[in-house]
Amino acid sequence: MTKKYTVIDLFSGAGGLSQGFVQAGYDILAGIDFDEAALRTYAHNIKGAIALKEDLFDEEKSINSIEKAIGNRKVDVIIAGPPCQGFSLTGARDLNDSRNKLYVAVVHAVKHFQPKVFLIENVPGMATLYKGTVKQQIINTFEDMGYAVSVTDSPLLAADYGVPQKRKRMFFVGYRKDLGYDYFVFPKPILDSNHYVSTSEAISDLPSLVDTLGENVMSYTCQPKSSYQEMMRKNSNVIYNHLGTKHTDEVKRVISQVPEGGNHKDLPPGVGESRKFNEAWTRYHSQKPSKTIDTGHRNHFHYKWNRVPTVRENARLQSFPDTFEFLGTKTQQNRQVGNAVPPLLAQVIGEKMKKHLNTSTKILVEEANEKIK
């Protein structure tokens, strides 16, 4: 029987990375964040894991708290999605600037727990920040700690891995060299642009909410209309978080004039003038993946109905299963969904990481000797 590797999730948010690693067959020990609403959602959904509120800026205190929470359990894997805030450069091999605290927290956790492997997720801009020097600085820091660090050549596109969304993210993965691990190779895309999961394939089975604002818990009103919907609905008997937004007649009038796949540039002169910027007044296209789901909910619209997407619709577009219920206010729920790593993308990477974890002959020999004892 293959070992079930243990995981702690730093900057866990509501648990997108953790959910993906659960689906990939890992044992999640704890999720650590400072957002109480996100942690309530995490505890509610990532069963068996401890949701720990800690300020990861305070490395010593947070590491002590994590140790106490997980007891004597060994940490095989650390996963983390630290925000990229105020990064500065102090040297080619030194992350220890106060503005880099969020990354330093991951460095300290890896140094302390010595996991077999770590994964760090971040926004595409990290790859080119300071002309790529920050990316190299992160690689150098962990290489100096004894890890073979691989980084995505270019940001991974979630749609390539079955997520109905054009979200791009970059990843660092490092394996301990002293355990005999070589460099990790990221999974190849499983879909091409002609076969992406579309927005309608993702959410067309959810109630339209044309004549109602819906309820926090609703019944399905039809059978799944795609294999993706079947996957999202597995083990679910109800729909959570499918509450509509009450728009004014004026807002609905403006939305109605945005064509499918269009945005504010397609509005007539003088219409929707207050919100003409980049993503404003963007309507999803039914036959394409959605744009990147953001932490708000005012800029994107359903491909058919004249309203913003519900939390559940955005969760579907992020590949959260319907069993995953978001807690907190609607604003908090939208933030949790928008900040998350798509679980399906995390699952694909986690499965490939697990195969790589199983390649260390040194560990396999040690485990066999333990069984003999």
Secondary structure, DSSP 8 states (H G I E B T S, - for coil): -----EEEEET-TTSHHHHHHHHTT-EEEEEEES-HHHHHHHHHHSTT-EEEE--TTSHHHHHHHHHHHHTT----EEEE-----S---S-TT---SGGGHHHHHHHHHHHHH--SEEEEEE-GGGGTGGGGHHHHHHHHHHHHTTEEEEE-SS-EEGGGGT-SB--EEEEEEEEEGGGT---------S--TTS---HHHHHTTS---SS----SEE---S---SHHHHHHHTT--SEES-------HHHHHHHHTS-TT--GGGS-TTSSGGG-STTTTEE--TTS-B----SSSSSEE-SSSSS---HHHHHHHTT--TT----S-HHHHHHHHHHS--HHHHHHHHHHHHHHHTT-HHHHHHHHHHHH-
